[in-house]
Amino acid sequence: MTVDRYELWRRLLVALTEGAPNWGVAGNVDEGLSGDGDVDLIAPVAEWHRVEKHFRGWAEANGLSSVVSCTHRPGVLELVALGAGEKPVYQVEVLGFRHFRGARLYRAEDLAAAMEMDPRGWRRLRPGAAGVVKLLPNGVTWSGGLKWRGPKAQRVLTLLRDDPEGVRGAADAFGSVRGLVATATLRAGQGRWSRWRMSVIGLWALVRGLGHPKSFLARAGFRLRRGRCELLATVKNQELVRRDPEEWLSRMAAEHEVRWLKVSSGPSTTEIGS
């Protein structure tokens, strides 16, 4: 039988939800479900091996051919499974902790209280919490301004506006600056962007990062080496992978763990639809 991408992703996300109470989807998954993006998860670093085990088991049970894992980006586990069809790449990005200005802002386990169940059957960050995670650090400039414009900015600010309880839950993960983060992000959702508050958060993170030089240097080193990780540079190009998946996997194997899966010939075997 043919199983579409949505159903395949649903099976994985439900299985991960059942696997542990502090794993969850880190925001909107609709692009990933359709094949036009990846699926973002959060899970403590200590549990990454279990997430990867679930991912491999899911891939093998559903007829996918191989799995690649990458930990080149500090705080993030990238998992990629390959199937057939026009959109062969199934990519999961698992966040274990987040850096900002060289500092470790929060850990995945700090966000467990800001999760809820998605009506479709998997655990996720509340919308407001997802907005905080998206905005800090990616959406703030060095001078404390909003980096984004247009629809992307509007989507994130709407998440903050519509779910203040989720915003406060995520802000609690920021420790000593939780109050500042809550006020700044709630104001942003209300259309009252506070540049000075965002600047103070950035300054706090920078000072904290300088106090932990190993983390600071690890993040700086990743930024300098980012172009050298071929998986991060090429995985979003579905056409590149589809054209010659074996050749792509051979290149990935030079710097990553690649597992070629034994595809079942039993009743659970599926033909992967595009």
VEXBARO-200311 format. One record per atom (N, C-alpha, C): x, y, z; residue in three letters. Coordinates in steps of 0.1 Angstrom, whole numbers, padded with zeros to 4 digits, always signed. Each point is the difference from the previous one (the first is absolute). Layout:
N
XYZALA;...
//
This chain:
274
+0008-0012+0000MET;-0008+0012+0000MET;+0009+0012+0000MET;-0006+0012-0004THR;+0007+0012+0000THR;-0004+0008+0013THR;+0010+0006+0007VAL;-0003+0008+0012VAL;+0006+0014-0003VAL;-0009+0010+0002ASP;+0005+0013-0004ASP;+0009+0006+0011ASP;+0006+0011-0003ARG;+0010+0006+0010ARG;-0007+0004+0013ARG;-0012+0005-0001TYR;-0006+0004+0013TYR;-0002-0012+0009TYR;-0005-0011-0005GLU;-0002-0012+0008GLU;+0013-0005+0006GLU;+0011+0000-0008LEU;+0013-0004+0005LEU;+0004+0009+0011LEU;+0000+0013-0001TRP;+0004+0009+0010TRP;-0009-0002+0013TRP;-0013-0001-0003ARG;-0009-0002+0012ARG;+0004-0012+0008ARG;+0003-0011-0006ARG;+0005-0012+0007ARG;+0012+0003+0009ARG;+0009+0007-0006LEU;+0013+0003+0007LEU;-0003+0009+0012LEU;-0008+0011-0002LEU;-0002+0010+0011LEU;-0008-0006+0011LEU;-0010-0009-0003VAL;-0008-0006+0010VAL;+0009-0010+0008VAL;+0009-0007-0007ALA;+0009-0010+0007ALA;+0010+0008+0009ALA;+0005+0011-0004LEU;+0009+0008+0008LEU;-0008+0006+0012LEU;-0012+0004-0002THR;-0008+0005+0011THR;-0002-0011+0011THR;-0002-0012-0004GLU;-0002-0011+0009GLU;+0014-0004+0006GLU;+0011+0004-0006GLY;+0013-0005+0005GLY;+0005+0006+0013GLY;-0004+0013+0002ALA;+0005+0007+0012ALA;-0008+0013+0002ALA;-0003+0005+0012PRO;-0008+0011+0002PRO;+0006+0014-0003PRO;+0014+0000-0002ASN;+0006+0013-0002ASN;+0006+0000-0015ASN;-0005-0008-0009TRP;+0002+0002-0014TRP;-0012+0007-0006TRP;+0002+0008-0010GLY;-0011+0007-0007GLY;+0004+0007-0012GLY;-0011+0003-0008VAL;+0002+0008-0012VAL;+0003+0015+0004VAL;+0010+0006-0007ALA;+0004+0014+0005ALA;-0007+0011-0009ALA;-0012-0003-0005GLY;-0006+0011-0007GLY;-0009-0006-0012GLY;-0002+0009-0009ASN;-0009-0004-0012ASN;+0007-0011-0008ASN;-0007-0011-0003VAL;+0006-0011-0007VAL;-0006-0001-0014VAL;-0009+0009-0004ASP;-0007-0002-0013ASP;+0009-0001-0012ASP;+0010+0008+0000GLU;+0009+0000-0012GLU;+0008-0014+0000GLU;+0004-0004+0011GLY;+0007-0013+0000GLY;-0010-0012-0004GLY;-0012+0001+0005LEU;-0010-0010-0003LEU;-0002-0001-0015LEU;+0001+0012-0007SER;-0003+0000-0014SER;+0012-0003-0009SER;+0012+0000+0007GLY;+0012-0003-0008GLY;+0008+0012-0004GLY;-0004+0012+0005ASP;+0007+0012-0004ASP;+0009+0005+0011ASP;+0002-0007+0010GLY;+0009+0004+0011GLY;+0003-0012+0009GLY;+0007+0004+0011ASP;+0003-0011+0010ASP;-0010+0001+0012ASP;+0001-0009+0009VAL;-0009+0000+0012VAL;+0009+0002+0012VAL;-0003+0011+0008ASP;+0008+0004+0011ASP;-0005-0007+0013ASP;+0008-0006+0007LEU;-0003-0006+0013LEU;+0008+0006+0011LEU;-0004-0002+0012ILE;+0009+0003+0012ILE;+0001-0013+0008ILE;+0012-0003+0005ALA;+0002-0011+0009ALA;+0013+0002+0007ALA;+0001-0004+0013PRO;+0013+0002+0007PRO;+0011-0008-0007PRO;+0012+0006+0001VAL;+0012-0007-0006VAL;+0002-0014+0005VAL;-0003-0002+0013ALA;+0002-0013+0006ALA;-0009-0011-0006ALA;-0010+0005-0007GLU;-0010-0010-0006GLU;+0001+0000-0015GLU;+0010+0006-0006TRP;+0001+0000-0015TRP;+0001-0014-0005TRP;+0007-0009+0007HIS;+0002-0013-0005HIS;-0013-0008-0001HIS;-0009+0003+0009ARG;-0013-0006+0000ARG;-0008+0005-0012ARG;+0001+0014-0002VAL;-0007+0006-0011VAL;+0005-0006-0014VAL;+0013-0002-0001GLU;+0006-0005-0012GLU;-0005-0015-0002GLU;+0000-0007+0011LYS;-0005-0014-0001LYS;-0014-0001-0005LYS;-0009+0009+0005HIS;-0014+0000-0004HIS;+0000+0004-0015HIS;+0008+0009-0004PHE;+0000+0005-0014PHE;+0004-0011-0010PHE;+0011-0007+0004ARG;+0005-0011-0008ARG;-0011-0011-0001ARG;-0006-0004+0011GLY;-0010-0010+0000GLY;-0012+0004-0009GLY;-0004+0013+0001TRP;-0011+0005-0008TRP;+0004-0001-0015TRP;+0012+0004-0003ALA;+0005+0000-0014ALA;+0000-0014-0006ALA;+0005-0009+0008GLU;+0001-0014-0005GLU;-0014-0006-0001GLU;-0009+0002+0009ALA;-0013-0006+0000ALA;-0008+0005-0012ALA;+0003+0012-0005ASN;-0008+0006-0010ASN;+0007+0000-0014ASN;+0010-0008-0001GLY;+0006-0002-0013GLY;+0010+0010-0005GLY;+0005+0009+0009LEU;+0010+0009-0004LEU;+0014-0007+0000LEU;+0009+0006-0008SER;+0012-0008-0003SER;+0012+0002+0008SER;+0001+0012+0006SER;+0012+0004+0008SER;-0002+0011+0009SER;+0008+0002+0010VAL;-0001+0011+0010VAL;+0014+0006+0002VAL;+0001+0013+0000VAL;+0012+0007+0002VAL;-0002+0008+0013VAL;+0010+0001+0009SER;-0001+0008+0011SER;+0012+0010+0001SER;-0002+0012+0005CYS;+0010+0010+0000CYS;-0001+0008+0013CYS;+0011+0002+0007THR;+0001+0009+0012THR;+0010+0011-0001THR;+0002+0004-0013HIS;+0010+0011-0002HIS;-0005+0013+0006HIS;-0012+0003+0000ARG;-0006+0012+0005ARG;-0002-0001+0015ARG;+0007+0008+0008PRO;-0001-0001+0015PRO;-0015+0001+0005PRO;-0004-0010+0008GLY;-0013+0000+0005GLY;-0011-0006-0009GLY;+0004-0005-0011VAL;-0010-0005-0010VAL;+0004-0013-0006VAL;-0009-0009+0000LEU;+0001-0013-0007LEU;-0008+0000-0012LEU;+0007-0002-0012GLU;-0007-0001-0013GLU;-0002-0015-0003GLU;-0012-0004-0004LEU;-0003-0013-0004LEU;-0006+0000-0014LEU;+0005-0007-0009VAL;-0005+0000-0014VAL;-0003-0014-0004VAL;-0012-0003-0005ALA;-0003-0013-0006ALA;-0003+0002-0015ALA;+0004-0010-0008LEU;-0003+0001-0014LEU;-0010-0010-0004LEU;-0009+0004-0009GLY;-0010-0009-0006GLY;+0001+0002-0015GLY;-0012-0003-0007ALA;-0001+0001-0014ALA;-0009+0012-0003ALA;-0003+0002-0013GLY;-0009+0010-0004GLY;+0007+0013-0003GLY;-0008+0011-0003GLU;+0005+0013-0004GLU;+0005+0007+0012GLU;-0004-0003+0013LYS;+0005+0006+0012LYS;+0005-0011+0009LYS;+0012-0004-0002PRO;+0005-0012+0007PRO;+0006+0003+0014PRO;+0002+0012+0003VAL;+0007+0004+0013VAL;-0011+0002+0011VAL;+0003-0007+0011TYR;-0008+0002+0012TYR;+0010+0005+0011TYR;-0001+0012+0004GLN;+0010+0006+0008GLN;-0006+0005+0014GLN;+0007-0004+0010VAL;-0005+0004+0014VAL;+0012+0007+0006VAL;-0003+0012+0006GLU;+0010+0008+0007GLU;-0004+0000+0015GLU;+0009-0006+0008VAL;-0004-0002+0015VAL;+0009+0010+0008VAL;-0007+0009+0006LEU;+0006+0010+0008LEU;+0002-0005+0014LEU;+0013+0000+0005GLY;+0003-0003+0014GLY;+0002+0012+0009GLY;+0006+0010-0006PHE;+0002+0013+0007PHE;+0002+0011-0010PHE;-0002+0012+0004ARG;+0002+0011-0010ARG;+0010+0010+0005ARG;+0008+0005-0009HIS;+0010+0010+0002HIS;-0005+0014-0005HIS;+0005+0010+0007PHE;-0003+0014-0005PHE;+0012+0009+0005PHE;+0006+0006-0010ARG;+0012+0008+0003ARG;+0011-0009+0008ARG;+0001-0012-0003GLY;+0009-0009+0006GLY;-0004-0007+0013GLY;-0011+0005+0005ALA;-0005-0006+0013ALA;-0010-0011-0002ALA;-0001-0009+0009ARG;-0010-0010-0001ARG;-0012+0005+0007ARG;-0011+0003-0008LEU;-0012+0007+0005LEU;-0008-0010+0009LEU;-0004-0011-0006TYR;-0009-0009+0007TYR;+0003-0014-0006TYR;-0005-0010+0007ARG;+0000-0014-0004ARG;-0013-0005-0003ARG;-0001-0011-0008ALA;-0013-0005-0004ALA;-0008-0004+0012ALA;+0006-0006+0010GLU;-0008-0004+0012GLU;-0006+0012+0008GLU;+0006+0012-0002ASP;-0006+0012+0006ASP;-0013+0004-0006ASP;-0003-0005-0012LEU;-0013+0004-0007LEU;-0011-0011+0002LEU;+0003-0010+0007ALA;-0010-0011+0001ALA;-0014+0005+0006ALA;+0000+0010+0009ALA;-0012+0005+0005ALA;-0008+0009-0009ALA;+0007+0004-0011ALA;-0007+0008-0010ALA;-0005-0008-0012ALA;-0002-0013+0002MET;-0005-0008-0011MET;-0015-0003+0002MET;-0006-0005-0011GLU;-0014-0004+0000GLU;-0002-0010-0011GLU;-0012-0007+0000MET;-0002-0009-0011MET;-0006+0006-0012MET;+0005-0003-0012ASP;-0006+0005-0012ASP;-0012-0009-0003ASP;-0011+0006-0005PRO;-0012-0008-0003PRO;+0003-0012-0010PRO;+0011+0000-0007ARG;+0003-0010-0009ARG;+0007-0012+0006ARG;+0003+0001+0013GLY;+0005-0012+0007GLY;+0015+0001+0005GLY;+0006+0011-0001TRP;+0014+0001+0005TRP;+0002+0012+0010TRP;+0011-0001+0008ARG;+0003+0011+0009ARG;+0007+0011-0007ARG;-0003+0012+0004ARG;+0007+0012-0006ARG;+0001+0011+0010ARG;+0009+0009-0003LEU;+0000+0013+0007LEU;-0013+0007-0002LEU;-0004+0007+0011ARG;-0012+0009-0002ARG;+0004+0010-0010ARG;-0010+0006-0007PRO;+0003+0010-0010PRO;+0008+0012+0005PRO;-0003+0005+0011GLY;+0008+0011+0006GLY;+0014-0004+0003GLY;+0002-0012+0005ALA;+0013-0005+0003ALA;+0008-0002-0013ALA;-0006-0005-0010ALA;+0006-0001-0013ALA;+0004+0013-0006ALA;-0008+0010+0002GLY;+0004+0014-0004GLY;+0012+0005+0007GLY;+0001-0002+0013VAL;+0012+0004+0008VAL;+0012-0007-0006VAL;-0001-0013-0002VAL;+0012-0008-0004VAL;+0004+0005-0014VAL;-0009+0003-0009LYS;+0003+0005-0013LYS;+0006+0014+0000LYS;-0005+0009+0009LEU;+0005+0013+0000LEU;+0013+0002+0006LEU;+0002-0008+0011LEU;+0013+0001+0008LEU;+0008-0013-0002LEU;+0011+0000-0008PRO;+0007+0012-0004PRO;-0001+0005-0014PRO;-0007-0008-0009ASN;+0001+0002-0014ASN;-0005+0013-0005ASN;-0010+0005+0006GLY;-0007+0012-0005GLY;+0004+0013+0005GLY;+0011+0001+0008VAL;+0004+0012+0006VAL;+0014+0004-0005VAL;+0001+0013-0004THR;+0013+0005-0004THR;+0009+0003+0011THR;+0013+0003-0003TRP;+0009+0004+0011TRP;-0004+0013+0007TRP;-0007+0009-0007SER;-0004+0012+0006SER;-0014-0001+0007SER;-0005-0012+0000GLY;-0013-0002+0007GLY;-0012+0002-0008GLY;+0002+0001-0014GLY;-0012+0002-0009GLY;-0005-0014-0004GLY;-0012+0001-0007LEU;-0006-0012-0006LEU;+0007-0003-0013LEU;+0006-0012-0001LYS;+0007-0003-0012LYS;-0009-0003-0012LYS;-0011-0005+0002TRP;-0009-0004-0011TRP;-0010+0011-0004TRP;-0005-0001-0012ARG;-0011+0008-0005ARG;-0010-0009-0007ARG;-0012+0006-0003GLY;-0009-0007-0008GLY;-0007-0012+0007GLY;-0004-0010-0008PRO;-0008-0011+0006PRO;+0006-0008+0011PRO;+0014-0002-0001LYS;+0007-0007+0011LYS;-0001+0007+0013LYS;+0002+0013+0000ALA;-0001+0007+0012ALA;-0014+0000+0006ALA;-0010+0001-0009GLN;-0013+0001+0004GLN;-0005-0014+0006GLN;+0005-0011-0005ARG;-0004-0013+0005ARG;+0005-0002+0014ARG;+0013+0004+0003VAL;+0006-0001+0013VAL;-0007+0009+0010VAL;-0002+0013-0004LEU;-0006+0009+0009LEU;-0014-0004+0004LEU;-0007-0006-0010THR;-0014-0005+0003THR;+0000-0011+0010THR;+0010-0009-0001LEU;+0001-0010+0010LEU;+0002+0006+0014LEU;+0008+0010+0001LEU;+0002+0006+0013LEU;-0013+0007+0005LEU;-0007+0007-0009ARG;-0012+0007+0004ARG;-0011-0009+0004ARG;-0001-0012-0007ASP;-0012-0008+0003ASP;+0001-0010+0011ASP;+0013-0002+0006ASP;+0001-0009+0010ASP;+0010+0005+0011ASP;-0004+0010+0008PRO;+0009+0006+0010PRO;+0004-0010+0011PRO;-0009-0010+0003GLU;+0004-0010+0010GLU;+0011-0008-0005GLU;+0000-0004-0013GLY;+0011-0007-0006GLY;+0013+0008+0000GLY;-0001+0013-0003VAL;+0011+0009+0001VAL;+0007+0000+0014VAL;-0008+0001+0010ARG;+0005+0000+0014ARG;+0006-0014+0003ARG;-0006-0010-0005GLY;+0006-0014+0003GLY;+0014-0001-0006GLY;+0001+0005-0012ALA;+0014-0001-0007ALA;+0009+0009+0007ALA;-0004+0012+0004ALA;+0009+0010+0007ALA;+0006-0006+0012ALA;-0007-0009+0007ASP;+0005-0006+0012ASP;+0013-0008-0002ASP;+0002-0004-0012ALA;+0011-0008-0004ALA;+0013+0008+0000ALA;-0001+0014+0000PHE;+0011+0009-0001PHE;+0006+0004+0013PHE;-0004-0007+0011GLY;+0006+0002+0013GLY;+0000+0014+0005GLY;+0011+0006+0003SER;+0001+0013+0007SER;-0006+0012-0008SER;-0002-0002-0013VAL;-0006+0011-0008VAL;-0014-0004-0005VAL;-0006-0009+0007ARG;-0013-0004-0004ARG;-0010+0011-0001ARG;+0000+0009+0010GLY;-0009+0011+0000GLY;+0002+0010-0012GLY;+0013+0002-0003LEU;+0003+0009-0011LEU;-0004-0006-0013LEU;+0002-0013-0002VAL;-0004-0007-0012VAL;-0015+0000-0001VAL;-0007-0002+0010ALA;-0015-0001+0000ALA;-0005+0014-0004ALA;+0005+0011+0006THR;-0005+0013-0003THR;+0003+0004-0014THR;+0012-0002-0005ALA;+0005+0003-0013ALA;-0008-0007-0011ALA;-0003-0013+0002THR;-0007-0008-0010THR;-0015+0003+0000THR;-0005+0002+0012LEU;-0015+0003+0000LEU;-0002+0014-0006LEU;+0008+0010+0003ARG;-0001+0013-0007ARG;+0001-0002-0015ARG;+0010-0008-0005ALA;+0001-0002-0014ALA;-0013-0005-0006ALA;-0006-0010+0006GLY;-0013-0005-0005GLY;-0011+0010+0000GLY;+0001+0010+0009GLN;-0010+0011+0000GLN;+0003+0011-0009GLN;+0011-0001-0008GLY;+0004+0010-0009GLY;+0007+0012+0006GLY;+0006-0003+0012ARG;+0008+0010+0007ARG;+0014-0005+0002ARG;+0007-0001-0011TRP;+0014-0005+0000TRP;+0009+0008+0009TRP;+0007-0006+0009SER;+0009+0007+0010SER;+0014-0003-0004SER;+0006+0009-0008ARG;+0014-0002-0004ARG;+0010-0001+0012ARG;-0003+0009+0010TRP;+0010+0000+0011TRP;+0000-0013+0008TRP;-0012-0005+0001ARG;-0001-0013+0008ARG;+0007-0011-0008ARG;-0003-0001-0013MET;+0007-0010-0008MET;+0015+0002+0000MET;+0004+0012+0000SER;+0015+0003+0001SER;+0006-0005+0013SER;-0008+0002+0011VAL;+0005-0004+0013VAL;+0001-0016+0000VAL;-0010-0006-0006ILE;+0001-0015-0001ILE;+0012-0004-0007ILE;+0003+0006-0012GLY;+0012-0003-0007GLY;+0013+0003+0007GLY;+0000+0011+0008LEU;+0012+0003+0008LEU;+0002-0010+0011LEU;-0011-0004+0006TRP;+0001-0010+0011TRP;+0005-0013-0006TRP;-0005-0004-0012ALA;+0005-0013-0006ALA;+0015+0001-0004ALA;+0004+0012-0005LEU;+0014+0001-0004LEU;+0009-0001+0012LEU;-0003+0007+0011VAL;+0008+0000+0012VAL;+0000-0015+0006VAL;-0011-0006+0000ARG;-0001-0014+0004ARG;+0009-0009-0008ARG;-0001+0002-0013GLY;+0008-0008-0010GLY;+0015+0001+0003GLY;+0004+0013+0002LEU;+0014+0002+0003LEU;+0005-0007+0012LEU;-0009-0002+0010GLY;+0003-0007+0012GLY;+0001-0015-0001GLY;-0004-0005-0012HIS;+0000-0014-0003HIS;+0007-0002-0013HIS;+0014+0002+0000PRO;+0007+0001-0013PRO;-0001-0013-0009PRO;-0002-0012+0006LYS;+0000-0012-0008LYS;-0013+0000-0009LYS;-0011+0004+0006SER;-0012+0001-0007SER;+0000+0011-0011SER;+0006+0011+0004PHE;+0002+0012-0009PHE;+0008-0004-0012PHE;+0011-0007+0002LEU;+0009-0004-0010LEU;-0006-0011-0009LEU;-0007-0009+0006ALA;-0007-0011-0008ALA;-0009+0006-0010ALA;-0008+0010+0005ARG;-0010+0007-0009ARG;+0007+0008-0011ARG;+0011+0007+0004ALA;+0007+0008-0010ALA;+0007-0009-0010ALA;+0005-0011+0005GLY;+0007-0010-0009GLY;-0010-0006-0010GLY;-0012-0003+0004PHE;-0010-0005-0009PHE;-0004+0010-0011PHE;-0001+0013+0004ARG;-0003+0010-0010ARG;+0011+0001-0010ARG;+0013-0001+0004LEU;+0011+0000-0010LEU;+0000-0012-0008LEU;-0004-0012+0005ARG;+0001-0012-0007ARG;-0012-0004-0007ARG;-0011+0007+0001ARG;-0013-0004-0004ARG;+0000-0005-0015ARG;+0006+0007-0009GLY;+0001-0004-0014GLY;+0006-0013-0002GLY;+0008-0005+0010ARG;+0007-0013-0002ARG;-0008-0012+0003ARG;-0012+0002+0006CYS;-0009-0012+0003CYS;-0009-0001-0012CYS;+0003-0010-0008GLU;-0007-0002-0013GLU;-0015-0003+0002GLU;-0003-0007+0011LEU;-0014-0003+0003LEU;-0008+0012+0002LEU;+0005+0009+0009LEU;-0007+0012+0002LEU;-0001+0009-0012LEU;+0010-0001-0009ALA;+0000+0009-0012ALA;-0009-0006-0011ALA;-0003-0013+0000THR;-0006-0005-0012THR;-0014-0007+0003THR;-0003-0003+0013VAL;-0011-0009+0002VAL;-0013+0006-0004VAL;-0002+0013+0000LYS;-0013+0006-0004LYS;-0002+0000-0015LYS;+0010-0004-0007ASN;-0002-0001-0015ASN;-0005-0013-0004ASN;-0013-0002+0000GLN;-0006-0013-0003GLN;+0004-0005-0014GLN;+0001+0009-0010GLU;+0004-0004-0013GLU;+0014-0006+0000GLU;+0009+0006+0007LEU;+0014-0004+0000LEU;+0001-0015+0006LEU;-0008-0002+0011VAL;+0000-0013+0006VAL;-0007-0010-0009VAL;-0011+0003-0006ARG;-0008-0009-0008ARG;+0008-0004-0012ARG;+0008+0009-0006ARG;+0007-0003-0012ARG;+0009-0012+0001ARG;+0007-0001+0011ASP;+0010-0011+0002ASP;+0001-0003+0015ASP;-0010-0006+0007PRO;+0001-0002+0014PRO;+0012-0008+0005PRO;+0004-0010-0007GLU;+0011-0008+0004GLU;+0013+0008+0000GLU;+0002+0009-0010GLU;+0012+0008+0000GLU;+0000+0010+0011GLU;-0012+0006+0003TRP;-0002+0009+0011TRP;+0003-0006+0013TRP;-0005-0012+0003LEU;+0003-0007+0012LEU;+0014-0004+0002LEU;+0007-0003-0011SER;+0014-0003+0000SER;+0008+0012+0005SER;-0004+0012-0005ARG;+0007+0012+0005ARG;-0003+0003+0014ARG;-0012-0003+0005MET;-0004+0003+0013MET;+0008-0009+0010MET;+0003-0012-0004ALA;+0006-0010+0008ALA;+0014+0004+0004ALA;+0006+0009-0007ALA;+0014+0005+0003ALA;+0000+0007+0013ALA;-0011+0007+0004GLU;+0001+0007+0013GLU;-0012-0002+0009GLU;-0009-0010-0004HIS;-0011-0002+0008HIS;-0003-0015+0002HIS;-0008-0004+0010GLU;-0004-0013+0001GLU;-0012-0003-0009GLU;+0002-0010-0009VAL;-0010-0003-0010VAL;-0004-0015+0002VAL;-0013-0002+0002ARG;-0005-0014+0001ARG;-0009-0004-0011ARG;+0004-0010-0007TRP;-0008-0006-0011TRP;-0010-0010+0006TRP;-0012+0002-0002LEU;-0010-0008+0007LEU;-0004-0012-0007LEU;-0004-0010+0007LYS;-0005-0013-0006LYS;-0015+0002-0001LYS;-0005+0002-0012VAL;-0014+0003-0003VAL;-0008-0013+0001VAL;-0010+0001+0008SER;-0008-0012+0003SER;-0008-0005-0013SER;-0001-0013-0002SER;-0008-0005-0011SER;-0014-0005+0005SER;-0003+0003+0013GLY;-0012-0005+0006GLY;-0011+0010-0003GLY;-0011-0002+0007PRO;-0012+0008-0002PRO;+0001+0015+0003PRO;+0010+0004+0008SER;+0002+0014+0003SER;+0007+0008-0011SER;+0006-0007-0010THR;+0007+0006-0010THR;-0009+0010-0008THR;+0005+0012-0002THR;-0008+0010-0007THR;+0008+0006-0012THR;-0007+0004-0010GLU;+0005+0008-0011GLU;-0002+0015+0004GLU;+0011+0007+0000ILE;-0001+0014+0005ILE;-0005+0009-0011ILE;-0011+0006+0003GLY;-0006+0010-0010GLY;+0007+0013+0001GLY;-0001+0008-0010SER;+0006+0014+0000SER;-0009+0010+0004SER;
//
